């Protein structure tokens, strides 16, 4: 079995096609700071992973922290079997308490090695490929109600039918955002109002009451689980939890409380594909739908999302995301790309990607 002999990490900037990405609390990002890792083995097989936090103000994660953590963890992994994913994750958790986002790219790279060693795409190892393609959603950056409504037609022309509206600002403006965008929907379209924790409990209660007649999902209205649970119990709209879903235990608690209909499963937030698969499989068993995504990223993360999404039973795959449609820089070849609002996992062994070394440059970390 292949043993890890070297770990390298690279930094790559990912500017946005639309200039910036805005969400609740006045937060915005213009250029994403992504970290790509290469895990080398004594069998001559190298795996690749990526982690890209959504800036430092979104979750307890930031790009420089990812690289510092990888530099700390990497020496602990030299000599381990790259394909013993449970053992590997146990070593990472023992060597570094918490900080799951630090571990995500390393775990992802080892899934790439496992697939290449087995001669199988990761989608097969994660449970098998359902159908030919799966649906994607498009996030609508927070702007004025009219501007956000205008984006629906543009994104629909690109094939999207699921739209995630960034709200979580002034409640009256957000109600208008939801109503204006809802008025632009066509049969088969799906609208999600994502507050990204931006409302207080009383604000969220006002908003969900005001839009109770609109065909809209309510996503993560407040910062805490308990606040979200109160809002959940006061709305007739389908409910999505995102930022608070950070572990298998949290999903168990949410299922017990009937706190959500859908979860957003972000690969790096839970520590990588190994733990994301555990959560995905639990949700499938419980009948909870999933959006498969990550905090952000480029081609490598998009490929990992595709493998996990495409191996999720379609009735419970709410949607997924394609980050490489948002950014102007490609950091790998072989990644899947959107076609008419849908995507497919690569068929080649592993994640199916090869880094663009001219983009990545020299490693910042080499252990």
N, C-alpha and C positions, 0 to 999 in steps of 0.2 A: 504494500500500500504506500502511496506517496507521502513522504514526510516533508514538512515545511523547512526550507533552507534559508529563505530570505524574504523579507517583506519591505516593499517600497511604497511611498505615498507621494502623490503629485497634486499640485493645485492648478485649477483651471477656472477662469472667469466665464460666466455665462450671461451675457447681456440679453435683454428682452426685446422681442420684435416691436412691442408697443411702448417701449421706453421705460415703463414702470409698472409695478403691480401693487395695488393699494387694498388694504383691508381695514378692519375696525381699529379704533384708537389712534387714528392718524398715521398708522404704520405704512411704510412703502419700501420697496426694494427696486433698485435700477439694474444692479449687476449681482448675480448670485455667485457665491464663493463655494465652489465644489471641490471635493477631495476624492481622487481616484486612487485606489490601492491595487497593487500587484502582489499576489502571494505566489512565490516560486517554490517548486518542490524538487526533490532528488530524482523524480521520474521524468523531469523535463517538461512537466505540465505546469502551466501558470494560469492562475485564476484572477479575475478582475472584479472589483466592487466599487461602489461609489456612495458617498454620503454628502448631502447638501442641505444644511439647515436653512429655514426661511428667515434669515437674519437672526440677530441675537435677542429680539424682543418678542418673539412668537412663542416658543417653547423653551424650557431650560436646556438649550443646545446652541452652540455657535461654531462657526467654521474653524476658528483657531483652536477651540477646545477639542474638536474632533481630531485635529492633527496632533495636538499635544497628547491626547489619550492614546492614539494609535502608536505614537513613539514610546509611550509607557508600556503598552500591552505587547507590542511586537516581540521583544526579547523573550517574553514568557511563552510564546507560541512556537519558537524555533525548536524543531525536533519532533513536534506533535504530528500525528496522522491527520492530514488535511481533510480526509473524507470521513473521519469520525466526528460528525457534527455535534452530537450530544456531548461527547467528551470535550470537544473544543470549546463549546459554549460554557460548560462547567468550569473550565480553566479560566476563561475570560471573566466570568462572574466572580470567581474566587480572587483573581488578581486585581480587579477593579470593581468596587461596589457601585452599583448604579450606573449612570452614564450610558444607557443602552445605545444611544446614537453613535457613540464611539465604536461599538462592537459591530454595528450593522454592516459596514463595507467589508470588514474582515470575514464575517459569516457569509456574506453574499459571494465573495471571491471563492470561498471554499465550496459553496454549492456549484460554482462554475467548474472548479476542479473535479468535483464528484461527477458532474455530467460528462465532462470530457473524458474522464477515466472510464466511465461506464459506456461511453459512446452514445449517450442519450441526451436529448434536450431536457432542461430543468423542468419544463412543464410536465413531462412524463413522470419524473421523479416526485413531483408534487401532487400527483394523483391522476394525471391524464388530461388530454386536450378535449374540451367540449366544443364540438362544432368547428366551423371555419374561422369565425371572428367573434369579437365581443364588443359591447358598446362603450363609448367614451363620453365624458362630460366636458363642458367648457366653463371655466370660471370667468365671471364678468367682474372685472376690477371696479372698486367703489368710485363712482362718479355721481353726477347729478341724475335724478330719475330719468330725464329724457335721454341723456347720453347712454345710460345703461340699457334702456329700452331699444335704442337704435342698434345696439350691438347684437341683439337677438337675431335680426335678419342676416347680419354679416356672418355670424357663427353658424346659423342654419345653412347658409350657402356653402359652408365647408363640411357639411354633413352631420353636424351635431344636432341632437334632439333633446339633450339634457343640459340644463343651464344652472350653474351654481352662482347665485347672486350674492355679492359681498355687501352685507348690511352691517349692523352692529354700531351704527352711529346715532344721530339724533332720531328718536323714535318716530316723530311725525314724518320726517324725511324718508325714513326706512319704510313706513307704511306706504308712502307714495311710490317709492322705488318698486316695492312688491306689486302694487296695483298696476303701475305702468307696464312693467315687464309681463305680468300675467295677461294683460290685455293683448299682448303680441303673440301669445302662444297659439300654436296650431294643434289639431288633433294628434295625439301621440307624443307631444312634447311634455317634458317633466321640468318643474321649477323647484329649486332648493334655495331657501333664504338662509344663508350662512352668516351668523353673527360673529363667529370666531371669538366667542366669550365676551363680546363687546357691550352687552346690555346688563344693567343691574336687574335684579329680579322683578322689581315693580315696573321697570320699563318693558321688559320682555312680556309681562302679563298684559300690558296695554297693547303691544304690537300684535300678539297672537290673537287677542280678542278682536282687534280691528280687522284682521285678515282671515277670520274664521270661515268666510264664504269663498275665499280664493283657493284655487287648486295648487297648493304649495306645501312643500316639506319644510319644517322648521329645524335648523341645524345649530347645535351648541350655542344656545342663546346667552348663557352666563358662564362665569369662570369656574364655579364649583359644581360638583356632581349634585349636591343637595339642592342648590338653586335650580339647576336644570330639571331635577325631579319634580319640584313644585310646579314649574312651568308645564312640564309634560302632563301633569295631572289636571291642568286647567285649560288644555287645548284639545280640540278635535282634529287637529292636523297631524299627519304622520311625523315622527320625531326621529332625528338623527343625533347621535353623540359622536364627537370627534376628539377634541383636545384632552378630555378626561380619560379616554380609552388608551391606557398605557400598559396594560398587563392582562394576562389571562384571568387573574383574580378580579379585576375591575369588570370584565365582561360577565363573570359569574354573578357579581353583585348586581349589575344592571339587569341581567336576565331575571334574577330573583325579584327585583322591584318592578319588573315590566317597564323599565325606564326608557326603552328605545325600540324602534322598529328596524333601524338601520344603524350600523356603525361605520365610521371611516377608519379603515385599518391602514396606518402609515408604517411602512416597513422599518424605517430607522427609529421611530418612536418606541417600538417594542424590542429592538435589538437585533433585527435581521430577519432573514427568510425563515430560519428555523422556528423562532417563536411566533412569527406572523402566521406560519402554517398551522401551528397549534391553535391559535386564536381563530383562524379561518375555519378549521375543522370543527371546533366547538360551536361556532355560530351556525354552521351548516346543520349540525346535529340538533340545535335548538330552534332552527327556523328563523334565525335573525339574518337579514340581508346585509350585504357588505359593499362598500365602495373601497376598491383596492387602489392605494396610492402611496405617496411618501411626502415628506415635507417639501422637497423640490429636487431638481437634478437634471441630468442630461440624458444621453443615449443609454448609458449603462443602467441607470436607475429605471428608465423607461422599459428596458428589456426585462429587468427583474419584476417590475409591476406586471408586465404582459404575461410572464410565466405563471405568476400566482393567480392573476385574474382568469386566464384561459383555463386553468385547472380547477376553477370554482364552478359548481353546478349553476347553469344559467338562471334558474328561478330565484336563486339567492345572490346572484351577482347584480347588485343595483347598478353599478357603473364602475369605471376606472378612469385613470388619467394618462395623458401622453405629454410629459413635460418637454420632450424634444420638439413639440410644435410651438412652444412658447419662446424658446431661446434661439439666438442667432448663431451660436457656435456648436458644432458637432464634436463631441469628444471621443466617439467610437464609430467604427463601421459595423454593419450587420444588424443594427438595432431595428426594431419594427417602427413603422411610421403610419400615421393616420391615413385611412382611405375611406372617404365618405362617412366620417364620424365613427369609424370602427377600427379595430386593430387586431393583430394576430401575433402570438408568440413565435419566435424563431424556431425553425425545425432542426437546426444544426446542434451538435452536442454542446452541453453547458448552457451558458446564457446566450451564446451565439454572437458575441461581440468581440471586436479587437480594437484596443485603444488607438487613437490617432496620435502617434508619438510626436509629430510635428506640432500638435496643439498642446500636448502635456509638457513637453520640454524635459528638463532634468528633474529628478526626484528631490523633494525637500527632506524626505526621510528615507534612509536605507539601512536596514538592520539585518 
